[in-house]
Amino acid sequence: MRIVRVTCFRQLQPFVDGPYVLSGGRVDEGFDSLVVRIGTDAGVEGWGEMSPLGTMYDPAFADGAFAAAPLLSSALLGAPVASVARVLDRTLKGHPYAKSAFDMAAWDALGRAAGLPLHDLLGGADGEGTTLYRSIGRSDPDTMAATARKYRDSGYRRLQVKVGGDPQADVEHLRAVVAAVPDAELYCDANGGWQIGDARRFLAATADLSYVLEQPCASLRESVMLRPHAARPMVLDESITSVVDVMDAAQHGIDGVTIKIARVGGVTNARLIRDVAVSVGMAVTVEDTGGADIDTAAMAHLSVSTPAAQRAHTVDFHHWVTVSNGVGMPGTEGGMLRSPQGPGLGIEVTIGALGDPVVDEGGS
């Protein structure tokens, strides 16, 4: 089965809850999504999606992905669907985010051709679904507390509190959230915004609280240096880009990792890194940097095919944004993300929501 056509679309996806605020004053208004459709000589299509979170979260930006799209689309014409990841890497060195939607589309096509849901190609579903979390952006304590109550009342059992600024202010924010939702499981995510000293001050001031510390410092080196001073679970996100990073983190006692599909270049690498993390006993979260229904479906399949004993949680990006690009995602009752059961990603893409193509290579 070979690729005979590649079409790319651009979809802007504003956030339902307004601006999303991370450490360092980083703010994003929504996702700028690259949606890819591949057509094959077998008459099977596949879809993929990728959106970076602004320009200051990862070394990635939407305009970079759209600049690379014509090059990658042309290179894939005539290629076997099963070899897409290799063709992408031979065509463009680095820039994993730009390749992610193309790789995802190939996996969708393979699943559709086989008549199997994507999770069956990735190891098989283990359980019903994956626990969802919701992020609480940095703001004043009252606003963060109110947001926490809203999400908890909506069924989210796990909440991620954005920290990584002034440690004393972050302590106040966290305590406000704890008071508002005392039964929620909390993650404190600095998005790499602290120096080691800042993180130590935050840890000392919150020694009486229960939470998981996520990506306290920007680099893997700084975070593992902090590890002996953190008497609580620690997980890393932005530092994890490869199998080597996972092995290094595991050797230094890091408890879990978050794997973002676009950051590592697509489903192919996400599965590899996930399986290595599982093999060394780490907790694993599989999610992404942004997108709507197409991307959320891929996250759901990768998540539910992660062994349940080591599966942490994930996100429901299709509920974060005001627009949709597909139908067929199961409901999220009980704070769980369930994967579609149809072949491939298992959703029907709403092509009318995507507008005119920005790239169209091959076909007629």
C-alpha positions in Angstrom: 0.0 0.0 0.0 1.6 3.2 -1.2 0.9 6.9 -0.9 -0.6 8.6 -3.9 -1.8 11.8 -2.5 -1.1 14.1 0.5 -3.3 17.0 1.5 -2.7 19.4 4.3 -5.1 21.8 6.1 -4.7 24.6 8.7 -7.2 24.9 11.5 -7.2 27.6 14.2 -8.6 26.3 17.5 -9.3 28.9 20.2 -9.3 27.7 23.8 -12.7 27.4 25.5 -11.4 28.9 28.7 -9.5 31.8 27.2 -5.7 32.4 27.4 -3.6 29.5 28.7 -0.9 30.9 31.0 2.4 29.0 31.8 5.5 29.9 33.8 7.6 32.8 32.6 4.5 34.8 31.4 4.1 32.5 28.4 0.5 32.8 27.1 -1.3 31.1 24.2 -4.8 31.8 22.9 -5.4 28.5 21.1 -3.9 25.8 18.9 -2.8 26.5 15.3 -3.2 23.0 13.9 -1.7 21.2 10.9 -4.1 18.5 9.7 -2.8 15.9 7.2 -4.7 13.5 5.0 -2.8 10.8 3.0 -4.5 8.8 0.2 -3.2 5.4 -0.9 -3.4 3.2 -4.0 -5.6 0.8 -2.0 -8.3 3.5 -1.7 -7.6 3.8 2.1 -7.1 7.3 3.7 -5.4 8.2 6.9 -5.5 11.4 9.0 -3.1 13.0 11.4 -2.9 16.3 13.3 -0.3 18.4 15.1 -0.3 21.7 16.8 2.6 23.2 18.9 1.6 25.2 22.0 2.6 28.7 20.8 6.3 29.4 20.0 7.8 29.4 23.5 6.8 26.0 24.9 8.9 23.6 22.8 11.4 24.2 20.0 8.5 24.1 17.6 6.2 26.6 15.9 3.2 26.3 13.6 4.8 28.3 10.7 7.7 25.9 10.8 5.4 22.9 10.3 3.6 24.6 7.4 6.9 25.6 5.8 8.0 21.9 5.9 4.6 20.5 4.8 5.2 20.8 1.0 8.6 19.2 1.2 7.4 16.3 3.3 4.2 15.8 1.3 6.2 15.6 -2.0 8.7 13.1 -0.5 5.9 10.8 0.7 4.4 10.3 -2.8 5.0 6.7 -3.9 6.3 5.7 -0.5 5.0 2.5 1.3 2.7 3.6 4.1 4.6 1.3 6.5 7.9 3.2 5.9 6.6 6.8 6.4 8.7 7.4 9.5 11.9 6.5 7.7 11.1 8.6 4.6 10.3 11.6 6.8 13.6 11.3 8.7 15.6 10.9 5.4 13.9 14.0 4.0 14.2 16.4 6.9 16.8 16.3 9.7 15.3 17.2 13.1 12.1 19.2 13.3 10.1 16.2 14.8 7.0 18.3 15.3 6.7 19.0 11.6 6.7 15.2 10.9 4.2 14.2 13.5 0.9 14.6 11.7 2.2 12.7 8.6 3.4 9.8 10.8 0.0 9.8 12.6 -1.8 9.7 9.3 0.2 6.7 8.2 -0.8 4.8 11.4 -4.4 5.7 10.8 -4.2 4.3 7.3 -2.6 1.1 8.4 -5.3 0.5 11.0 -8.1 1.2 8.5 -6.5 -1.1 6.0 -6.3 -3.9 8.6 -9.8 -3.2 9.9 -8.3 -2.8 13.5 -8.4 0.1 15.9 -5.1 1.8 16.4 -4.7 0.5 19.9 -4.6 -3.0 18.6 -1.6 -2.1 16.5 0.1 -0.6 19.5 -0.1 -3.5 21.9 -3.9 -3.8 22.6 -6.2 -2.0 25.0 -5.5 -2.7 28.7 -8.7 -1.6 30.5 -11.6 0.7 29.6 -9.8 4.0 29.3 -7.3 6.5 30.8 -7.8 8.9 33.7 -8.1 12.5 32.5 -6.5 15.6 34.1 -7.2 19.2 33.5 -4.7 22.1 33.7 -5.2 25.2 35.8 -3.3 28.1 34.3 -1.4 30.6 36.5 -3.5 33.4 37.7 -4.5 34.8 41.1 -5.4 32.3 43.9 -9.2 33.0 43.8 -9.4 32.5 40.1 -7.3 29.3 40.2 -9.5 28.0 43.1 -12.6 28.7 41.1 -11.3 27.0 38.0 -10.3 24.0 40.1 -13.8 23.7 41.5 -15.3 23.9 38.0 -13.1 21.2 36.7 -13.7 18.9 39.7 -17.4 19.4 39.4 -17.1 18.4 35.7 -15.7 15.0 36.7 -12.0 15.6 36.5 -10.4 13.8 39.5 -6.9 14.9 38.7 -5.8 18.5 38.3 -2.5 20.0 37.1 -1.6 23.2 38.9 0.7 25.5 36.9 3.6 26.8 39.0 7.1 27.8 38.0 7.0 31.5 38.8 7.7 33.2 42.1 7.9 30.3 44.6 5.9 32.2 47.3 3.2 33.1 44.9 3.1 29.5 43.7 2.7 28.3 47.3 -0.3 30.6 47.7 -1.8 29.3 44.4 -1.4 25.7 45.4 -2.9 26.2 48.9 -5.9 27.9 47.4 -6.5 25.0 45.0 -6.1 22.4 47.8 -8.6 24.3 49.9 -11.1 24.4 47.0 -10.8 20.7 46.0 -9.4 18.8 48.9 -10.3 15.4 47.3 -8.5 16.0 44.0 -5.2 14.4 43.0 -2.8 17.2 42.2 0.3 17.7 40.0 2.4 20.8 40.3 3.8 21.5 36.9 6.5 24.2 36.6 7.1 23.6 32.9 10.8 24.0 33.6 10.3 27.5 34.9 12.3 27.3 38.2 15.9 27.5 39.0 17.0 24.7 41.4 16.9 27.1 44.4 13.3 28.3 43.5 12.2 24.7 43.4 13.8 23.9 46.8 12.0 26.8 48.4 8.7 25.7 46.9 9.3 22.1 48.2 10.1 23.3 51.7 7.0 25.5 51.9 4.7 22.7 50.8 6.1 19.8 52.7 2.7 19.2 54.4 0.8 18.9 51.1 0.4 15.9 48.8 1.2 16.3 45.1 3.4 15.1 42.3 6.1 17.5 41.1 6.3 17.8 37.3 9.2 19.2 35.3 10.6 21.6 38.0 13.6 22.9 36.0 14.3 23.3 32.3 17.0 20.7 31.8 17.1 17.0 32.7 20.4 17.7 34.5 18.9 20.3 36.8 15.8 18.2 37.6 17.8 15.1 38.5 20.0 17.3 40.7 16.9 18.4 42.5 15.6 14.8 42.8 17.2 14.0 46.2 15.6 17.1 47.7 12.0 16.2 46.6 10.4 13.8 49.0 7.5 13.1 46.6 7.1 11.6 43.2 8.7 13.5 40.3 7.8 13.2 36.6 9.5 14.9 33.6 7.8 16.2 30.5 9.7 18.8 28.4 13.0 17.0 29.1 11.9 13.8 27.5 12.6 13.7 23.8 14.2 10.3 23.2 14.9 6.8 24.6 18.2 8.1 25.9 16.4 10.7 28.0 14.1 8.0 29.5 17.1 5.8 30.5 18.9 8.8 32.0 15.9 9.8 34.0 15.2 6.3 35.2 18.8 6.0 36.4 18.4 9.1 38.5 15.2 8.0 40.3 12.7 9.9 38.2 9.3 8.2 38.8 7.5 9.0 35.5 7.6 10.6 32.1 5.2 12.4 29.8 5.6 11.7 26.1 4.2 14.2 23.7 3.5 12.8 20.3 4.6 15.9 18.3 7.7 16.5 20.4 9.1 13.1 19.5 8.0 13.1 15.8 4.8 11.0 15.8 3.2 7.8 16.9 6.2 5.6 15.8 8.6 7.2 18.2 6.0 7.8 20.9 5.4 4.1 21.0 9.1 3.2 21.1 9.8 5.7 24.0 6.7 4.6 25.8 7.7 0.9 25.7 11.2 1.6 27.0 9.8 3.7 29.8 7.4 0.8 30.7 10.3 -1.7 30.6 12.2 0.3 33.2 9.2 0.6 35.5 8.3 4.2 35.1 4.8 5.7 35.1 3.8 6.9 31.6 1.6 9.7 30.3 1.1 9.9 26.6 -0.4 13.1 25.3 0.6 15.9 22.8 1.2 19.6 22.5 -2.2 20.4 21.0 -4.9 19.6 18.5 -8.6 18.7 18.5 -10.5 15.4 17.8 -8.0 13.8 15.4 -5.1 14.3 17.8 -7.1 13.4 20.9 -8.0 10.1 19.2 -4.4 9.2 18.7 -3.6 10.1 22.4 -6.5 7.9 23.5 -5.2 4.9 21.5 -1.6 5.3 22.7 -2.7 5.8 26.3 -5.1 2.8 26.5 -2.5 0.5 25.0 0.0 1.4 27.7 -0.1 -1.2 30.5 -2.7 -0.1 33.0 -0.4 -0.6 36.0 2.0 2.1 34.6 -0.5 4.3 32.9 -0.7 7.8 34.5 -3.2 10.0 32.8 -3.8 12.1 29.6 -5.8 15.1 28.3 -9.0 15.6 26.2 -7.8 18.4 23.9 -11.0 18.2 21.9 -12.8 19.6 24.9 -10.2 22.4 25.4 -11.0 24.1 22.1 -14.1 25.8 20.6 -13.9 24.0 17.2 -14.0 20.4 16.1 -12.4 18.4 13.3 -14.0 15.0 13.7 -16.9 13.0 15.3 -16.8 9.7 17.0 -14.8 10.3 20.2 -16.5 8.4 23.1 -17.8 10.4 26.1 -15.6 11.3 29.0 -18.0 10.3 31.8 -16.3 9.5 35.0 -13.2 11.5 34.1 -11.9 8.9 31.6 -10.8 9.2 28.0 -11.8 6.2 26.0 -10.5 5.3 22.6 -12.8 4.9 19.6 -13.4 1.3 18.5 -13.5 1.7 14.8 -10.5 1.0 12.5 -7.5 3.3 12.7 -8.1 6.4 14.7 -11.8 5.3 14.7 -13.3 8.8 14.1 -14.9 10.4 11.1 -13.0 13.6 10.1 -15.2 16.6 9.4 -13.5 17.8 6.3 -15.9 20.7 5.9 -14.5 22.2 9.2 -11.0 22.4 7.7 -11.4 24.9 4.9 -9.3 24.8 1.7 -6.1 22.8 1.6 -2.8 24.6 2.1 -0.9 21.8 0.4 -2.2 19.2 -2.1 0.3 16.9 -3.7 -0.4 14.0 -6.1 -3.9 12.7 -7.0 -6.1 14.4 -9.5 
